[in-house]
């Protein structure tokens, strides 16, 4: 086994109380090996994702099948769904690689993206671990380190001073800084799954998977991914918890409300049914929490949020995002968030606003009484449905709240068998 991988195993326990860290080394390949060593050890007891922010660094790239072409650049800057780039490399499904993708990395744009902070928060709430391998001195590495909150230094690399160095690999004992005492954290219940110790060996045992080798070492950068993809991070449907594919509960027969006809000629999967309503969308929601599975999200809706309007949850990256409301403006959503903090439904620093204009529209009904019956039917089957009054004679029943059409389309594709009449739509209407 590579000595840097062994060093990663040796320091892995120092990350037990952390949910995210930047791995920085003098040599990117050494940093990647350390990250893999940490990840392999940590994946024995929780889920771990390793992100390649170097650019097709060989130790990580060699574990990704050749058919996976998209990467983190595509997800952050072009809206490609993360479920297309997160590749599991262990039998337990606890350890994932997220490649950089073919093309030059726009370090300032990628590393300084505020969504890293949101992603790190989700990993913290779900008790998982995010490791980002970054080149020494990359533009924006200070912003990324600040967002993730911790640094692992490899071979004495230069690191920004915006976050603590919690562990070091390849340094003599006197050179290794002592990490500060971690802040006490609430004990989290994490599903334990066995994971084999060496990711490379596991990958070789996977049938039908051909690892991609580094083909162009020293030959320059690939051309950027073709334009035309929408901005935003895509949803991971079934990535983080493959026992729960999306938010619908298991059903033996298709779930269709009695008053809801199944379209004989449905739209192309993922097409937005009402594109002309984009300007009128109730586009903003208040995100209450990110949780690990649909069961926990459903309990949150029925217990602490039962009196709140338009409550739902949606598969996100890599958790389930619990949200409240459907607001036409950011200011309206912000007022509700402040109220939830003031009445202690949320802690002072909890919750955030999100522009997520798309939902799955389950049905359209003629009156509020029929809508209430439909809601009860969907919710009895575990679907986080909510209703909005579109006009005096029209009520829409929705589920989920998504930032991009791709996110909503991924959820729709995963659950078409149990919601055959559902469509992707701009969420319009008001709470009634």
C-alpha positions in Angstrom: 0.0 0.0 0.0 1.2 3.5 -0.8 2.9 5.2 2.2 0.7 8.2 1.9 -2.4 6.0 2.1 -1.0 4.5 5.2 -0.4 7.9 6.7 -4.0 8.7 5.9 -5.1 5.6 7.8 -2.9 6.6 10.8 -4.4 10.1 11.2 -8.0 9.2 10.3 -9.2 9.2 13.9 -8.3 12.8 14.3 -11.2 13.6 12.0 -13.8 11.8 14.1 -15.3 15.0 15.5 -15.2 16.8 12.1 -17.6 16.8 9.2 -15.5 18.5 6.5 -11.8 19.2 5.8 -9.5 20.5 3.0 -6.6 18.2 2.2 -3.5 20.2 0.9 -0.2 18.8 -0.1 3.0 19.8 -1.8 2.2 17.1 -4.4 -1.4 16.7 -5.3 -1.1 12.9 -5.8 0.3 12.5 -2.2 -2.6 14.6 -0.8 -5.1 12.4 -2.8 -3.6 9.3 -1.3 -3.8 10.7 2.2 -7.5 11.6 1.6 -8.2 8.0 0.4 -6.5 6.6 3.5 -8.6 8.8 5.8 -11.8 8.0 3.8 -11.3 4.3 3.9 -10.9 4.3 7.7 -13.8 6.7 8.3 -16.1 4.9 5.9 -16.1 1.9 8.3 -18.5 3.9 10.5 -20.0 6.7 8.5 -20.5 8.0 4.9 -17.6 9.8 3.3 -17.2 11.8 0.0 -13.8 12.7 -1.5 -13.8 15.6 -4.0 -11.1 16.1 -6.6 -10.4 19.8 -6.8 -7.0 19.3 -8.3 -8.1 18.2 -11.8 -8.2 14.5 -12.6 -5.6 13.7 -10.0 -4.5 10.1 -10.7 -5.3 8.3 -7.3 -8.9 9.5 -7.4 -9.4 9.5 -11.2 -8.3 5.9 -11.5 -11.2 4.8 -9.3 -13.9 6.5 -11.5 -15.5 4.4 -14.3 -14.8 5.8 -17.8 -18.5 6.3 -18.5 -18.8 8.9 -15.8 -17.8 12.1 -17.6 -19.1 14.9 -15.5 -17.5 16.3 -12.4 -17.5 19.0 -9.7 -16.9 21.8 -12.2 -20.0 20.8 -14.1 -22.1 20.5 -10.9 -21.2 23.8 -9.4 -20.9 26.0 -12.5 -23.2 24.3 -15.0 -25.9 22.6 -12.9 -25.2 19.0 -13.6 -26.8 16.8 -10.9 -24.3 15.4 -8.4 -25.9 12.0 -8.7 -24.1 11.8 -12.1 -20.7 12.4 -10.6 -20.7 10.8 -7.1 -19.3 7.3 -7.6 -19.4 4.6 -4.8 -16.1 2.6 -4.6 -16.9 0.3 -1.6 -19.3 -2.5 -1.3 -21.1 -0.9 1.6 -21.9 2.2 -0.4 -20.3 4.4 2.3 -17.4 5.9 0.3 -17.8 8.1 -2.8 -15.5 9.8 -5.2 -16.5 13.1 -6.9 -14.1 13.7 -9.8 -13.2 17.2 -11.1 -14.5 16.5 -14.6 -12.9 17.0 -18.0 -11.8 20.6 -18.5 -9.9 23.4 -16.9 -10.8 24.2 -13.3 -11.9 27.7 -12.6 -10.4 27.8 -9.1 -11.7 31.3 -8.0 -15.2 30.5 -9.1 -15.3 27.0 -7.8 -13.5 27.3 -4.5 -15.2 30.6 -3.5 -18.7 29.4 -4.2 -20.8 29.9 -1.1 -22.5 26.5 -1.7 -19.5 24.8 -0.1 -20.6 26.3 3.2 -24.1 24.9 2.7 -22.7 21.5 1.6 -20.5 21.4 4.7 -23.5 22.2 6.9 -25.4 19.3 5.4 -22.5 16.9 6.1 -22.4 18.1 9.7 -26.1 17.6 10.2 -26.0 14.1 8.8 -22.9 13.0 10.7 -21.0 12.4 7.4 -17.5 13.5 6.2 -16.5 15.6 3.2 -12.9 15.7 2.1 -11.8 18.1 -0.6 -8.3 17.6 -2.2 -6.9 21.0 -3.3 -3.6 22.0 -4.8 -1.2 24.1 -2.6 -1.7 27.8 -3.3 -4.8 27.4 -5.5 -6.7 30.7 -5.9 -9.6 30.6 -3.5 -8.3 27.8 -1.3 -8.6 30.2 1.7 -12.3 30.6 1.0 -12.8 26.9 0.7 -10.9 26.2 3.9 -13.0 28.7 5.8 -16.2 27.2 4.5 -15.2 23.6 5.4 -13.6 24.7 8.7 -10.6 22.4 8.9 -7.3 21.6 7.1 -5.2 18.4 6.8 -1.7 19.3 5.8 0.4 16.9 3.7 4.2 17.0 3.5 4.5 20.5 5.1 2.4 22.2 2.4 1.7 25.9 2.7 -1.8 26.3 4.1 -4.1 29.4 4.6 -4.5 30.6 8.2 -8.3 30.8 8.1 -9.0 27.4 9.5 -7.1 25.1 12.0 -4.7 22.4 10.8 -6.3 19.4 12.6 -3.9 16.8 11.3 -0.7 16.4 9.3 0.8 13.6 7.2 4.5 13.2 6.3 5.9 15.5 9.0 8.1 14.7 11.9 6.3 14.8 15.3 7.8 18.1 16.4 6.4 19.7 13.2 2.9 18.5 13.6 0.6 21.2 15.2 -1.6 20.2 18.0 -5.2 20.6 16.9 -7.5 22.6 19.2 -9.9 20.8 21.4 -13.0 20.2 19.2 -16.2 22.0 20.2 -18.6 19.6 21.9 -21.1 18.2 19.4 -24.4 16.6 19.9 -24.1 12.8 19.6 -25.5 11.7 16.3 -26.8 8.3 15.4 -25.0 7.1 12.3 -25.9 3.9 10.5 -22.8 1.7 10.6 -21.9 -0.4 7.6 -18.8 -2.5 7.0 -16.4 -1.2 4.4 -13.4 -3.0 2.9 -10.1 -1.3 3.7 -8.6 -0.8 0.2 -10.8 1.1 -2.3 -8.6 0.0 -5.3 -9.0 -3.7 -4.5 -12.8 -3.3 -4.2 -13.0 -1.5 -7.5 -11.1 -4.3 -9.2 -13.6 -6.8 -7.8 -16.6 -4.9 -9.2 -17.8 -6.6 -12.3 -18.3 -4.6 -15.5 -16.5 -1.5 -14.3 -13.4 -0.3 -16.2 -11.3 2.2 -14.3 -10.2 5.2 -16.3 -6.4 5.8 -16.3 -4.8 9.2 -16.5 -4.5 9.6 -20.3 -2.9 13.0 -20.7 -0.3 13.5 -17.9 1.5 16.7 -18.8 -0.3 17.3 -22.1 -2.4 20.3 -21.2 -6.1 20.9 -20.3 -9.2 19.5 -21.9 -11.7 21.8 -23.5 -14.5 23.0 -21.2 -17.7 21.0 -21.0 -20.2 22.1 -23.7 -22.5 25.0 -22.8 -26.2 24.7 -22.3 -26.5 23.3 -18.8 -28.4 25.2 -16.1 -26.6 26.9 -13.2 -26.8 25.2 -9.7 -26.0 21.9 -7.9 -28.1 19.0 -9.0 -29.9 16.7 -6.5 -28.5 13.3 -5.5 -31.4 11.0 -5.8 -30.7 7.9 -3.9 -26.9 8.7 -3.5 -26.5 9.3 0.2 -29.1 6.7 1.3 -29.7 4.1 -1.3 -32.3 2.4 0.9 -34.5 5.4 0.3 -34.8 6.3 -3.4 -36.1 9.8 -3.1 -38.9 10.9 -0.8 -41.8 8.6 -1.8 -42.7 5.7 0.4 -42.8 2.2 -1.0 -46.0 1.4 -2.7 -47.2 -1.8 -4.3 -49.5 -0.1 -6.8 -49.2 3.3 -8.6 -50.3 6.1 -6.4 -52.9 8.3 -8.1 -55.5 10.4 -6.5 -59.1 9.3 -7.4 -59.8 12.6 -9.1 -56.5 12.7 -11.0 -56.4 11.2 -14.5 -53.2 9.7 -15.8 -52.1 11.5 -18.9 -52.2 9.2 -21.9 -49.4 11.1 -23.6 -47.1 12.4 -20.9 -44.6 15.2 -21.5 -41.0 14.2 -22.1 -39.6 13.2 -18.7 -38.4 16.3 -16.8 -39.9 18.9 -19.2 -41.4 21.8 -17.3 -45.2 21.8 -17.8 -45.7 25.5 -17.3 -42.6 27.4 -18.5 -44.7 30.6 -19.0 -45.2 30.7 -15.2 -41.5 31.3 -14.3 -42.0 34.9 -13.4 -45.0 34.2 -11.2 -43.4 31.3 -9.3 -43.5 31.2 -5.5 -39.8 30.6 -5.8 -38.5 30.9 -2.3 -38.6 28.5 0.6 -37.2 28.5 4.2 -34.9 25.5 4.7 -35.5 24.2 8.2 -33.0 21.3 8.3 -31.0 18.7 6.4 -31.5 15.1 7.5 -30.1 11.8 6.5 -33.2 9.9 5.4 -36.8 10.3 4.3 -38.2 8.8 7.5 -36.5 11.4 9.6 -37.7 14.2 7.3 -41.3 12.9 7.4 -41.2 12.8 11.2 -40.0 16.4 11.2 -43.0 17.5 9.1 -45.6 15.7 11.2 -44.2 16.6 14.6 -42.5 20.0 15.0 -43.8 21.5 11.7 -47.3 20.2 11.6 -48.8 23.7 11.8 -46.6 25.4 9.2 -47.7 26.1 5.7 -46.4 24.3 2.6 -44.1 21.9 4.4 -42.2 19.4 2.3 -38.8 17.7 1.8 -36.6 17.0 -1.1 -33.6 14.9 -1.9 -30.5 17.1 -1.9 -26.7 16.6 -1.8 -26.4 14.3 0.1 -29.3 14.6 2.5 -33.0 15.3 2.6 -33.8 19.0 2.7 -36.8 19.9 4.9 -38.5 23.2 3.9 -41.4 25.5 4.8 -43.5 27.8 2.7 -43.8 29.0 -0.9 -42.9 32.7 -1.1 -42.9 35.0 -4.1 -39.9 37.0 -2.9 -36.7 36.6 -0.8 -37.9 39.3 1.5 -41.1 37.5 2.3 -39.2 34.3 3.0 -36.8 36.2 5.2 -39.6 37.6 7.3 -40.8 34.1 8.0 -37.3 32.9 8.8 -36.9 35.7 11.3 -40.2 34.8 12.9 -39.2 31.1 13.3 -36.0 32.2 15.0 -37.8 34.7 17.2 -40.4 32.1 18.4 -37.6 29.6 19.0 -38.9 27.1 16.4 -35.4 27.5 15.1 -32.1 28.3 16.8 -30.7 31.8 16.1 -28.2 30.5 13.6 -30.4 27.7 12.1 -32.3 27.8 8.8 -31.6 29.6 5.6 -33.4 31.0 2.5 -33.3 29.1 -0.8 -34.5 29.9 -4.3 -36.1 26.7 -5.4 -38.8 27.5 -7.9 -39.5 23.9 -9.1 -41.7 21.2 -7.6 -43.3 18.0 -8.7 -46.9 18.8 -9.4 -49.0 15.8 -8.4 -52.4 16.9 -9.5 -54.7 19.9 -10.2 -58.1 20.0 -8.5 -61.2 22.2 -8.8 -61.7 23.1 -5.1 -60.1 23.2 -1.7 -62.2 20.4 -0.3 -61.0 18.0 -3.0 -57.4 19.2 -2.4 -57.6 18.4 1.3 -58.8 14.9 0.5 -56.0 14.5 -2.0 -53.4 15.8 0.4 -54.6 13.3 3.0 -54.3 10.4 0.5 -50.8 11.4 -0.5 -49.5 12.0 3.0 -50.9 8.8 4.3 -48.6 7.1 1.8 -45.6 9.0 3.0 -45.5 11.7 0.2 -44.7 15.2 1.5 -47.5 16.8 -0.4 -48.7 20.4 0.0 -51.3 22.5 -1.8 -51.4 26.0 -3.2 -54.4 28.0 -4.4 -53.7 28.9 -8.0 -57.1 30.6 -8.6 -60.6 30.6 -7.1 -61.3 27.4 -9.0 -58.0 25.7 -9.1 -55.7 24.1 -6.5 -52.4 22.5 -7.2 -50.9 19.7 -5.1 -47.1 19.7 -5.1 -44.2 17.8 -3.5 -40.6 18.9 -3.0 -38.8 22.1 -3.8 -35.9 22.1 -6.2 -33.3 24.7 -7.3 -33.1 23.5 -10.9 -35.1 21.6 -13.4 -32.5 18.9 -13.4 -33.0 18.3 -9.7 -36.8 18.0 -10.2 -36.4 15.8 -13.3 -34.1 13.4 -11.4 -36.7 13.0 -8.6 -39.5 12.6 -11.2 -37.6 9.8 -13.0 -36.8 7.9 -9.8 -40.4 7.9 -8.7 -42.4 7.8 -12.0 -43.7 4.2 -11.2 -45.5 5.4 -8.1 -46.5 8.8 -9.2 -47.3 8.3 -12.9 -49.2 11.6 -13.4 -46.6 13.8 -11.7 -44.9 16.5 -13.8 -42.1 19.1 -13.2 -43.6 22.5 -12.8 -42.9 26.0 -11.6 -44.5 26.2 -8.2 -47.3 28.8 -8.4 -50.1 29.8 -6.1 -50.5 30.9 -2.5 -51.2 29.0 0.8 -54.9 28.7 1.5 
